[in-house]
């Protein structure tokens, strides 16, 4: 039971955790309209290298999760969260005065380190309070609020650019993170009980990691999500080039980006309504197969030069609608059996999804050749690999088939 002064309602808890985790999405998506201006101001010679502003952040975000997990299992959820938020705020503020591109990339890496605490603590706090389908429902609602950031972030970035100074974007991130830190400090109670705290000892930490890596189903769902997230990061890295360079949207690019993100938020809300009825596995597997099929259609149309803007938006939006159901459920399926080491599990899966997904996404982004084909091919091939991981995790029995899945899946 949380202390009386910090008891928090379910809606406020969902909103707070979603807001904290959304700081990560903000740090990525609000940057997209500013990449050309930043590249010009800091003398970035090659267009594709502007994507390093995103990649450096994601690498820091991924690696740091490995450290925040065991720390949060030892000292609780609140202290690591507050430390991470301070790091995020300071790095964002210092980026305003970065004298060159290399310094900016270093500060983005540090900002990612701070953001790692929000993801680890967010997922751990959810697992501390919920389990099974209830956890999947809460994760879906958090993901829905989380997706509100990509809806508005590029537009915010574009509005801030109208001031003529891309540095304002970093000040905005620092200010919003400060507001979230105050909210969390005042309202988010400690959810890790004394009985579940794990000593910060090398042997105990190793045991925690061993528990995660030895759970076949959880691990394979975590690996599956790497490839799905890699596809998403691959698109994000090239989004500005696709919308502006290929389709000529100019300043309207954030509107198109927001439309797809909004549909993903709708998908997450729908998932929260149906997952309790049909189960995590049935919903996840159906959405993943649909995601793969639509990615294949997208690739076919791209290779045959049959993707005017309207057709592209229809196919891509439908693909990402399926992603909205896959993302939150795979995370829940990976975390659900590992409640005893929730912090460590969140850190392992977070590292795998972020660092692995960022590396794959960066590779896809570097293949950009002025067409949509590399991005579409990345989506399709990674979706197939993701399905393969799920098939192994479930021993070939999909859609919740089998008595062992009737209650938990």
PAVONU-637653 format. One record per residue (C-alpha): chain; residue in three letters; x, y, z; residue number from 1. Coordinates in pm, 1 decimal, padded with zeros to 6 digits. Example, Ala and Ser with C-alpha at 12.3 -4.5 7.8 and 13.67 -1.06 7.14 Angstrom:
BEGIN
- kette,rest,x,y,z,nr
- A,ALA,01230.0,-00450.0,00780.0,1
- A,SER,01367.0,-00106.0,00714.0,2
REM end
This chain:
BEGIN
- kette,rest,x,y,z,nr
- A,UNK,00000.0,00000.0,00000.0,1
- A,UNK,00133.9,00341.9,-00093.3,2
- A,UNK,00165.7,00611.9,00170.5,3
- A,UNK,-00162.8,00796.7,00209.2,4
- A,UNK,-00021.1,01126.2,00087.0,5
- A,UNK,00091.0,00963.0,-00236.6,6
- A,UNK,-00200.5,00736.1,-00318.1,7
- A,UNK,-00287.2,00790.6,-00680.8,8
- A,UNK,-00597.2,00701.0,-00878.8,9
- A,UNK,-00578.6,00462.5,-01172.9,10
- A,UNK,-00650.9,00735.0,-01433.8,11
- A,UNK,-00389.2,00969.1,-01286.3,12
- A,UNK,-00136.5,00685.8,-01262.9,13
- A,UNK,-00189.1,00600.1,-01630.2,14
- A,UNK,-00162.5,00965.1,-01731.7,15
- A,UNK,00152.8,01020.3,-01525.8,16
- A,UNK,00335.2,00709.1,-01645.2,17
- A,UNK,00232.6,00781.4,-02003.5,18
- A,UNK,00357.3,01138.6,-01970.0,19
- A,UNK,00691.4,01025.2,-01830.6,20
- A,UNK,00741.0,00766.3,-02102.1,21
- A,UNK,00625.6,01017.6,-02365.0,22
- A,UNK,00927.2,01236.1,-02286.0,23
- A,UNK,01119.5,00979.5,-02489.0,24
- A,UNK,00887.8,01011.1,-02789.7,25
- A,UNK,00904.1,01389.0,-02758.0,26
- A,UNK,01284.6,01386.4,-02768.1,27
- A,UNK,01266.0,01203.9,-03101.7,28
- A,UNK,00962.7,01338.9,-03285.2,29
- A,UNK,00987.2,01707.1,-03195.5,30
- A,UNK,01329.8,01710.2,-03363.2,31
- A,UNK,01212.7,01593.8,-03706.2,32
- A,UNK,01117.6,01929.6,-03862.5,33
- A,UNK,01439.5,02085.9,-03729.5,34
- A,UNK,01687.5,01837.9,-03880.2,35
- A,UNK,01758.2,02042.6,-04195.3,36
- A,UNK,01803.1,02367.3,-03997.4,37
- A,UNK,02028.0,02197.0,-03742.1,38
- A,UNK,02234.5,02037.0,-04016.2,39
- A,UNK,02282.3,02371.9,-04187.6,40
- A,UNK,02364.6,02557.7,-03866.1,41
- A,UNK,02619.5,02297.3,-03752.3,42
- A,UNK,02774.3,02234.0,-04095.5,43
- A,UNK,02656.6,01875.2,-04145.2,44
- A,UNK,02772.6,01796.2,-04497.7,45
- A,UNK,02577.0,01479.8,-04577.8,46
- A,UNK,02198.8,01481.4,-04551.8,47
- A,UNK,02166.2,01129.8,-04409.1,48
- A,UNK,02407.1,01218.2,-04126.7,49
- A,UNK,02142.1,01445.4,-03976.1,50
- A,UNK,01975.6,01124.1,-03857.8,51
- A,UNK,02257.4,01083.3,-03602.9,52
- A,UNK,02071.9,01338.4,-03387.2,53
- A,UNK,01811.5,01065.7,-03339.6,54
- A,UNK,02048.6,00768.3,-03335.6,55
- A,UNK,02283.8,00908.1,-03067.9,56
- A,UNK,01987.9,00971.7,-02839.1,57
- A,UNK,01850.1,00620.9,-02891.7,58
- A,UNK,02186.3,00456.2,-02821.0,59
- A,UNK,02216.3,00637.1,-02486.6,60
- A,UNK,01853.7,00557.0,-02411.1,61
- A,UNK,01906.5,00188.8,-02481.8,62
- A,UNK,02236.0,00128.9,-02301.5,63
- A,UNK,02142.7,00315.2,-01982.4,64
- A,UNK,01840.0,00096.1,-01924.7,65
- A,UNK,02068.6,-00193.1,-01835.2,66
- A,UNK,02187.1,00007.2,-01534.0,67
- A,UNK,01859.3,00164.1,-01425.4,68
- A,UNK,01686.7,-00174.8,-01402.1,69
- A,UNK,01895.5,-00331.8,-01124.0,70
- A,UNK,01918.4,00005.9,-00949.3,71
- A,UNK,01539.6,00039.4,-00943.8,72
- A,UNK,01505.7,-00317.3,-00811.0,73
- A,UNK,01736.7,-00223.5,-00524.4,74
- A,UNK,01650.2,00135.8,-00431.9,75
- A,UNK,01292.2,00151.3,-00556.1,76
- A,UNK,01132.1,00326.3,-00848.7,77
- A,UNK,01135.1,00689.5,-00734.8,78
- A,UNK,01508.6,00767.9,-00681.5,79
- A,UNK,01627.6,00644.7,-01025.3,80
- A,UNK,01336.5,00823.6,-01190.2,81
- A,UNK,01422.7,01158.7,-01037.0,82
- A,UNK,01794.5,01119.0,-01118.2,83
- A,UNK,01709.9,01033.8,-01477.7,84
- A,UNK,01481.2,01333.3,-01515.2,85
- A,UNK,01751.2,01569.7,-01387.5,86
- A,UNK,01999.0,01428.3,-01640.7,87
- A,UNK,01741.1,01468.0,-01920.5,88
- A,UNK,01668.2,01829.4,-01825.5,89
- A,UNK,02032.7,01936.8,-01793.9,90
- A,UNK,02136.9,01773.3,-02122.6,91
- A,UNK,01847.3,01932.5,-02311.7,92
- A,UNK,01926.8,02274.6,-02167.5,93
- A,UNK,02297.4,02250.1,-02251.9,94
- A,UNK,02219.3,02146.6,-02609.8,95
- A,UNK,02102.9,02502.3,-02669.4,96
- A,UNK,02462.7,02623.9,-02655.7,97
- A,UNK,02627.8,02327.7,-02831.9,98
- A,UNK,02911.0,02479.6,-03040.1,99
- A,UNK,02928.9,02198.2,-03296.7,100
- A,UNK,02756.3,01886.0,-03422.4,101
- A,UNK,02975.6,01644.8,-03224.7,102
- A,UNK,02896.4,01820.0,-02895.5,103
- A,UNK,02528.2,01812.0,-02979.9,104
- A,UNK,02545.6,01436.4,-03042.1,105
- A,UNK,02719.8,01383.9,-02706.1,106
- A,UNK,02449.4,01582.3,-02526.7,107
- A,UNK,02178.8,01389.4,-02709.4,108
- A,UNK,02345.6,01066.4,-02595.0,109
- A,UNK,02337.8,01195.0,-02234.4,110
- A,UNK,01977.0,01305.9,-02272.1,111
- A,UNK,01894.7,00950.4,-02381.4,112
- A,UNK,02063.5,00818.2,-02066.0,113
- A,UNK,01829.6,01029.4,-01854.9,114
- A,UNK,01523.4,00925.6,-02052.8,115
- A,UNK,01607.3,00558.7,-01991.7,116
- A,UNK,01492.2,00595.9,-01631.2,117
- A,UNK,01143.3,00698.7,-01742.3,118
- A,UNK,01097.2,00384.1,-01947.1,119
- A,UNK,01239.9,00140.0,-01692.0,120
- A,UNK,01052.1,00291.8,-01400.2,121
- A,UNK,00734.7,00333.4,-01603.9,122
- A,UNK,00713.7,-00030.7,-01706.6,123
- A,UNK,00829.0,-00153.8,-01365.7,124
- A,UNK,00566.4,00053.1,-01184.3,125
- A,UNK,00296.2,-00088.2,-01410.7,126
- A,UNK,00415.2,-00444.5,-01344.7,127
- A,UNK,00429.8,-00371.4,-00969.7,128
- A,UNK,00060.1,-00285.9,-00972.0,129
- A,UNK,-00093.1,-00504.3,-01246.0,130
- A,UNK,-00051.7,-00842.1,-01412.8,131
- A,UNK,-00195.8,-01051.1,-01695.9,132
- A,UNK,-00467.4,-00900.3,-01912.0,133
- A,UNK,-00510.1,-00615.8,-01665.4,134
- A,UNK,-00149.8,-00517.4,-01728.0,135
- A,UNK,-00202.2,-00539.1,-02104.5,136
- A,UNK,-00505.8,-00311.5,-02076.8,137
- A,UNK,-00315.8,-00053.2,-01872.4,138
- A,UNK,-00016.9,-00070.1,-02108.3,139
- A,UNK,-00250.5,-00011.2,-02402.2,140
- A,UNK,-00398.3,00298.0,-02237.7,141
- A,UNK,-00049.1,00425.5,-02154.7,142
- A,UNK,00056.9,00360.9,-02512.9,143
- A,UNK,-00249.1,00551.6,-02634.0,144
- A,UNK,-00155.0,00860.8,-02432.3,145
- A,UNK,00209.1,00803.8,-02526.7,146
- A,UNK,00112.1,00821.3,-02895.0,147
- A,UNK,-00043.7,01163.4,-02845.0,148
- A,UNK,00312.2,01299.6,-02843.3,149
- A,UNK,00394.4,01197.0,-03202.6,150
- A,UNK,00060.9,01350.2,-03302.0,151
- A,UNK,00157.9,01694.6,-03177.8,152
- A,UNK,00539.2,01688.6,-03141.5,153
- A,UNK,00635.2,01757.0,-03505.7,154
- A,UNK,00382.4,02039.8,-03519.0,155
- A,UNK,00528.3,02184.8,-03198.8,156
- A,UNK,00874.6,02156.5,-03348.6,157
- A,UNK,00756.4,02332.9,-03663.3,158
- A,UNK,00594.9,02612.3,-03462.7,159
- A,UNK,00911.4,02660.9,-03258.7,160
- A,UNK,01109.7,02676.8,-03581.8,161
- A,UNK,00899.9,02972.2,-03695.0,162
- A,UNK,01089.4,03169.1,-03430.4,163
- A,UNK,01397.0,03115.7,-03642.4,164
- A,UNK,01585.1,02931.5,-03368.5,165
- A,UNK,01595.8,02550.7,-03355.0,166
- A,UNK,01745.7,02583.6,-03005.6,167
- A,UNK,01398.3,02663.9,-02870.4,168
- A,UNK,01308.8,02298.2,-02922.3,169
- A,UNK,01560.6,02191.2,-02657.6,170
- A,UNK,01434.6,02453.4,-02413.3,171
- A,UNK,01081.6,02323.1,-02464.9,172
- A,UNK,01194.0,01966.9,-02387.4,173
- A,UNK,01371.1,02082.8,-02071.0,174
- A,UNK,01065.5,02278.8,-01953.3,175
- A,UNK,00821.3,01992.2,-02011.1,176
- A,UNK,01050.6,01743.2,-01838.2,177
- A,UNK,01074.1,01979.1,-01540.5,178
- A,UNK,00694.5,01987.3,-01514.7,179
- A,UNK,00677.5,01605.5,-01530.3,180
- A,UNK,00947.9,01577.3,-01263.6,181
- A,UNK,00747.7,01796.3,-01026.0,182
- A,UNK,00429.9,01595.2,-01091.3,183
- A,UNK,00610.0,01263.8,-01033.0,184
- A,UNK,00782.0,01388.9,-00717.9,185
- A,UNK,00452.0,01502.3,-00566.2,186
- A,UNK,00220.9,01222.7,-00676.3,187
- A,UNK,00402.8,00900.8,-00770.4,188
- A,UNK,00446.0,00683.8,-00464.1,189
- A,UNK,00696.1,00401.5,-00427.8,190
- A,UNK,00548.4,00081.8,-00575.9,191
- A,UNK,00832.7,-00158.9,-00499.0,192
- A,UNK,00772.8,-00337.0,-00169.7,193
- A,UNK,01055.3,-00408.2,00072.5,194
- A,UNK,01005.2,-00781.5,00020.2,195
- A,UNK,01075.8,-00749.0,-00353.6,196
- A,UNK,01390.7,-00536.4,-00325.8,197
- A,UNK,01700.4,-00709.6,-00458.4,198
- A,UNK,02053.7,-00638.2,-00328.6,199
- A,UNK,02281.2,-00446.1,-00563.4,200
- A,UNK,02537.8,-00724.2,-00565.0,201
- A,UNK,02703.1,-00868.2,-00876.6,202
- A,UNK,02579.9,-01221.1,-00801.3,203
- A,UNK,02221.1,-01107.3,-00739.8,204
- A,UNK,02225.2,-00884.8,-01047.7,205
- A,UNK,02356.5,-01173.6,-01254.6,206
- A,UNK,02080.4,-01397.9,-01117.5,207
- A,UNK,01821.7,-01138.5,-01218.0,208
- A,UNK,01955.7,-01117.1,-01571.6,209
- A,UNK,01970.9,-01496.7,-01584.0,210
- A,UNK,01602.4,-01518.1,-01489.6,211
- A,UNK,01517.5,-01289.9,-01781.5,212
- A,UNK,01735.2,-01463.9,-02039.0,213
- A,UNK,01631.4,-01813.1,-01932.6,214
- A,UNK,01256.1,-01752.2,-01973.2,215
- A,UNK,01210.4,-01864.5,-02331.6,216
- A,UNK,00870.1,-01711.8,-02405.2,217
- A,UNK,00941.2,-01376.0,-02241.9,218
- A,UNK,01281.8,-01347.6,-02407.2,219
- A,UNK,01154.5,-01431.7,-02754.7,220
- A,UNK,00871.3,-01180.9,-02726.4,221
- A,UNK,01133.6,-00926.0,-02626.9,222
- A,UNK,01344.7,-01020.1,-02930.3,223
- A,UNK,01039.8,-01007.2,-03155.0,224
- A,UNK,00976.1,-00650.1,-03049.6,225
- A,UNK,01332.9,-00553.1,-03151.9,226
- A,UNK,01251.3,-00608.9,-03516.2,227
- A,UNK,00914.1,-00435.3,-03502.6,228
- A,UNK,01071.4,-00134.8,-03329.2,229
- A,UNK,01355.7,-00140.9,-03583.1,230
- A,UNK,01101.7,-00093.6,-03859.7,231
- A,UNK,00946.4,00200.7,-03675.6,232
- A,UNK,01283.6,00366.6,-03609.6,233
- A,UNK,01376.4,00315.5,-03973.9,234
- A,UNK,01073.3,00513.3,-04081.1,235
- A,UNK,01116.8,00784.7,-03818.8,236
- A,UNK,01473.7,00844.4,-03933.2,237
- A,UNK,01360.5,00900.0,-04292.3,238
- A,UNK,01017.4,01053.8,-04226.1,239
- A,UNK,01125.8,01409.6,-04300.9,240
- A,UNK,01288.8,01298.6,-04626.0,241
- A,UNK,00989.7,01089.3,-04734.6,242
- A,UNK,00723.2,01348.7,-04658.2,243
- A,UNK,00921.5,01653.8,-04772.6,244
- A,UNK,01164.4,01533.9,-05040.0,245
- A,UNK,00950.9,01266.1,-05206.3,246
- A,UNK,00599.9,01403.4,-05157.5,247
- A,UNK,00683.1,01773.5,-05127.5,248
- A,UNK,00470.5,01843.9,-04820.2,249
- A,UNK,00705.1,02111.4,-04686.4,250
- A,UNK,00571.9,02265.8,-04366.2,251
- A,UNK,00264.9,02036.3,-04388.3,252
- A,UNK,00478.7,01732.9,-04310.3,253
- A,UNK,00392.0,01739.7,-03934.2,254
- A,UNK,00021.4,01714.9,-04020.6,255
- A,UNK,00069.1,01394.0,-04217.7,256
- A,UNK,00296.1,01254.3,-03946.8,257
- A,UNK,00038.9,01341.0,-03680.7,258
- A,UNK,-00241.3,01171.8,-03872.4,259
- A,UNK,-00066.5,00835.9,-03869.5,260
- A,UNK,00036.0,00871.3,-03504.8,261
- A,UNK,-00321.5,00960.2,-03412.0,262
- A,UNK,-00445.7,00643.1,-03578.3,263
- A,UNK,-00194.6,00444.8,-03373.4,264
- A,UNK,-00337.2,00603.3,-03059.1,265
- A,UNK,-00686.4,00496.0,-03165.5,266
- A,UNK,-00552.5,00146.2,-03224.0,267
- A,UNK,-00405.0,00136.0,-02873.5,268
- A,UNK,-00736.1,00243.6,-02722.1,269
- A,UNK,-00921.0,-00023.8,-02919.2,270
- A,UNK,-00666.0,-00277.1,-02799.5,271
- A,UNK,-00735.5,-00183.9,-02436.0,272
- A,UNK,-01105.0,-00257.4,-02498.2,273
- A,UNK,-01063.9,-00596.7,-02668.9,274
- A,UNK,-00756.0,-00750.1,-02505.2,275
- A,UNK,-00949.7,-00848.2,-02194.0,276
- A,UNK,-01207.4,-01029.3,-02403.6,277
- A,UNK,-00987.9,-01204.0,-02658.7,278
- A,UNK,-00655.8,-01224.8,-02473.9,279
- A,UNK,-00312.0,-01079.0,-02538.2,280
- A,UNK,-00190.8,-01358.5,-02761.0,281
- A,UNK,-00488.9,-01372.6,-02993.9,282
- A,UNK,-00491.0,-00997.0,-03045.8,283
- A,UNK,-00111.9,-00970.0,-03079.4,284
- A,UNK,-00073.5,-01254.8,-03325.9,285
- A,UNK,-00360.6,-01133.7,-03543.9,286
- A,UNK,-00224.3,-00778.0,-03549.1,287
- A,UNK,00129.7,-00899.2,-03625.4,288
- A,UNK,00015.8,-01106.4,-03923.3,289
- A,UNK,-00188.9,-00812.6,-04053.4,290
- A,UNK,00115.1,-00585.5,-04005.1,291
- A,UNK,00324.2,-00824.9,-04215.0,292
- A,UNK,00065.0,-00855.5,-04490.8,293
- A,UNK,00019.1,-00480.6,-04520.1,294
- A,UNK,00396.3,-00426.4,-04520.8,295
- A,UNK,00417.7,-00669.4,-04812.5,296
- A,UNK,00150.3,-00476.8,-05002.4,297
- A,UNK,00337.2,-00153.1,-04929.7,298
- A,UNK,00663.6,-00299.6,-05063.3,299
- A,UNK,00495.8,-00433.9,-05378.2,300
- A,UNK,00338.3,-00097.5,-05458.8,301
- A,UNK,00664.6,00088.1,-05386.3,302
- A,UNK,00868.1,-00140.1,-05613.3,303
- A,UNK,00620.5,-00090.8,-05896.6,304
- A,UNK,00603.6,00287.9,-05862.9,305
- A,UNK,00235.4,00274.2,-05759.4,306
- A,UNK,00246.6,00491.8,-05448.7,307
- A,UNK,00116.7,00841.9,-05499.6,308
- A,UNK,00072.4,01027.1,-05171.4,309
- A,UNK,-00289.3,00918.2,-05110.9,310
- A,UNK,-00211.9,00550.0,-05167.8,311
- A,UNK,00098.3,00573.7,-04950.3,312
- A,UNK,-00095.3,00727.7,-04661.3,313
- A,UNK,-00370.9,00465.6,-04679.6,314
- A,UNK,-00134.9,00166.9,-04680.2,315
- A,UNK,00109.1,00310.5,-04429.4,316
- A,UNK,-00164.9,00424.0,-04190.2,317
- A,UNK,-00324.0,00077.6,-04198.6,318
- A,UNK,00015.0,-00081.1,-04130.2,319
- A,UNK,00080.1,00143.2,-03831.3,320
- A,UNK,-00273.9,00084.6,-03700.3,321
- A,UNK,-00169.2,-00279.8,-03658.8,322
- A,UNK,00157.0,-00169.2,-03498.3,323
- A,UNK,-00044.6,00010.2,-03230.1,324
- A,UNK,-00176.7,-00327.4,-03114.5,325
- A,UNK,00149.8,-00515.5,-03149.2,326
- A,UNK,00367.0,-00271.6,-02952.5,327
- A,UNK,00197.1,-00262.1,-02613.4,328
- A,UNK,00097.7,-00630.2,-02611.9,329
- A,UNK,00443.0,-00767.8,-02691.3,330
- A,UNK,00583.1,-00560.6,-02406.0,331
- A,UNK,00316.2,-00696.9,-02171.5,332
- A,UNK,00377.4,-01055.4,-02284.4,333
- A,UNK,00749.6,-01014.8,-02224.1,334
- A,UNK,00706.2,-00856.6,-01879.5,335
- A,UNK,00414.0,-01060.8,-01744.8,336
- A,UNK,00603.4,-01370.8,-01620.3,337
- A,UNK,00891.4,-01170.7,-01467.7,338
- A,UNK,00726.9,-00972.6,-01188.3,339
- A,UNK,00991.7,-01078.4,-00935.5,340
- A,UNK,01259.0,-00891.6,-01134.5,341
- A,UNK,01041.2,-00629.5,-01302.9,342
- A,UNK,01307.4,-00357.4,-01303.7,343
- A,UNK,01576.2,-00583.0,-01445.4,344
- A,UNK,01333.4,-00726.8,-01702.0,345
- A,UNK,01225.5,-00378.3,-01811.0,346
- A,UNK,01588.7,-00276.5,-01848.8,347
- A,UNK,01684.0,-00582.9,-02053.0,348
- A,UNK,01388.1,-00558.1,-02287.7,349
- A,UNK,01421.6,-00182.2,-02307.1,350
- A,UNK,01786.6,-00213.1,-02404.4,351
- A,UNK,01711.7,-00480.9,-02660.1,352
- A,UNK,01422.5,-00291.8,-02815.6,353
- A,UNK,01589.4,00047.5,-02816.0,354
- A,UNK,01953.9,-00027.7,-02893.5,355
- A,UNK,01871.3,-00314.7,-03127.5,356
- A,UNK,01581.9,-00130.0,-03286.7,357
- A,UNK,01786.4,00188.3,-03320.6,358
- A,UNK,02074.7,00003.4,-03486.0,359
- A,UNK,01841.5,-00169.5,-03730.4,360
- A,UNK,01650.2,00153.1,-03790.8,361
- A,UNK,01972.6,00347.4,-03849.4,362
- A,UNK,02084.5,00090.0,-04105.5,363
- A,UNK,01749.1,00116.2,-04285.0,364
- A,UNK,01771.4,00494.7,-04273.3,365
- A,UNK,02116.2,00490.4,-04431.9,366
- A,UNK,01973.4,00292.9,-04725.9,367
- A,UNK,01747.0,00582.7,-04819.0,368
- A,UNK,01795.4,00645.5,-05190.4,369
- A,UNK,01525.5,00897.5,-05271.8,370
- A,UNK,01253.8,00630.9,-05287.1,371
- A,UNK,01030.6,00452.8,-05033.3,372
- A,UNK,01152.1,00105.6,-05133.1,373
- A,UNK,01424.2,00063.6,-04864.9,374
- A,UNK,01185.8,00162.6,-04584.4,375
- A,UNK,00904.8,-00062.0,-04711.2,376
- A,UNK,01145.3,-00353.6,-04757.6,377
- A,UNK,01269.1,-00303.7,-04402.8,378
- A,UNK,00915.4,-00319.6,-04265.4,379
- A,UNK,00829.1,-00637.8,-04454.2,380
- A,UNK,01147.7,-00832.8,-04380.8,381
- A,UNK,01156.7,-00734.5,-04013.1,382
- A,UNK,00790.8,-00828.4,-03969.7,383
- A,UNK,00862.9,-01177.2,-04105.3,384
- A,UNK,01152.0,-01220.7,-03861.0,385
- A,UNK,00928.4,-01101.1,-03577.2,386
- A,UNK,00667.2,-01363.6,-03664.6,387
- A,UNK,00939.6,-01627.4,-03659.6,388
- A,UNK,01033.7,-01529.6,-03304.1,389
- A,UNK,00671.3,-01552.3,-03192.1,390
- A,UNK,00631.5,-01894.8,-03353.5,391
- A,UNK,00931.6,-02023.0,-03157.0,392
- A,UNK,00807.0,-01860.0,-02836.3,393
- A,UNK,00469.6,-02030.8,-02867.8,394
- A,UNK,00605.7,-02360.6,-03003.6,395
- A,UNK,00408.4,-02308.5,-03322.0,396
- A,UNK,00070.7,-02267.5,-03147.1,397
- A,UNK,-00059.6,-01920.1,-03218.4,398
- A,UNK,-00372.4,-01717.6,-03139.8,399
- A,UNK,-00396.1,-01842.9,-02781.4,400
- A,UNK,-00456.4,-02204.9,-02878.7,401
- A,UNK,-00403.8,-02445.2,-02591.6,402
- A,UNK,-00538.7,-02484.8,-02240.5,403
- A,UNK,-00229.9,-02324.1,-02088.8,404
- A,UNK,-00331.8,-01991.1,-02245.3,405
- A,UNK,-00694.6,-01974.6,-02135.7,406
- A,UNK,-00628.8,-01768.3,-01823.0,407
- A,UNK,-00302.0,-01588.7,-01881.3,408
- A,UNK,-00303.7,-01512.6,-02254.5,409
REM end
